[in-house]
Amino acid sequence: MLVVCSMTLTLPDTLLLEKEEVLLELACGLYASRRLARGRASQLAGVSEDRFETELQSRGISNGYRTADLEDDLSALNQLLAP
């Protein structure tokens, strides 16, 4: 279940950020700290998951898929394809 709340955020004018930029920054930070899943974070940012993934990559934020995960997936695939 998704619970929605609203809040007001006051930022200094010197930041020169548009609302969309603030939402993207917030979404990236919450995703990086593992508080939001990628899909929810992209919704918060108001962008597609593909665009959000591009933003994460440009910021050096990992999607959490490690080399060990790849090795496990390949091993499972090999077992499934074995005669």
C-alpha positions in Angstrom: 0.0 0.0 0.0 1.3 3.4 -1.0 0.9 6.1 1.6 1.2 9.6 0.3 2.0 12.7 2.4 2.7 16.3 1.4 5.2 18.7 2.7 6.6 22.1 2.0 10.3 22.5 1.4 11.9 25.9 1.5 15.2 26.3 -0.3 17.4 29.3 -0.7 17.0 31.2 -4.0 20.8 30.8 -4.5 20.4 27.1 -5.3 18.7 28.0 -8.6 16.9 24.7 -8.8 13.6 23.9 -10.6 11.0 21.7 -8.8 11.8 18.9 -11.2 15.5 19.1 -10.4 14.8 19.0 -6.6 12.6 15.9 -7.0 15.3 14.2 -9.1 17.9 15.0 -6.5 15.7 13.7 -3.7 14.8 10.5 -5.6 18.4 9.7 -6.4 19.4 10.3 -2.8 16.6 8.1 -1.4 17.4 5.4 -4.0 21.2 5.5 -3.1 20.4 5.1 0.6 18.1 2.1 -0.3 15.0 3.8 1.1 13.2 3.7 -2.2 13.1 1.1 -4.9 14.1 2.2 -8.4 10.5 2.2 -9.7 9.2 4.3 -6.8 12.2 6.6 -7.1 11.6 7.2 -10.8 7.9 8.0 -10.0 8.9 10.5 -7.3 11.3 12.1 -9.8 8.6 12.2 -12.5 10.8 10.4 -15.1 10.8 7.0 -16.8 12.8 4.2 -15.3 15.2 4.3 -18.2 15.8 8.0 -17.7 16.2 7.5 -14.0 18.7 4.7 -14.6 20.7 7.1 -16.9 20.7 9.7 -14.1 21.9 7.1 -11.6 24.7 6.0 -13.9 25.8 9.7 -14.5 26.0 10.1 -10.7 27.9 6.9 -10.2 25.1 5.3 -8.1 25.1 1.6 -8.4 21.9 -0.4 -9.1 23.1 -2.9 -6.5 23.6 -5.7 -9.0 27.1 -7.1 -8.1 29.5 -9.4 -9.9 28.6 -12.2 -7.5 24.9 -11.7 -8.4 25.8 -12.1 -12.1 27.8 -15.3 -11.4 24.9 -16.7 -9.4 22.5 -15.9 -12.2 24.8 -17.5 -14.8 25.2 -20.6 -12.7 21.4 -21.0 -12.4 21.0 -20.4 -16.1 23.6 -23.1 -16.9 21.8 -25.5 -14.6 18.5 -24.8 -16.4 20.0 -25.3 -19.8 22.0 -28.5 -18.9 20.8 -31.6 -20.7 
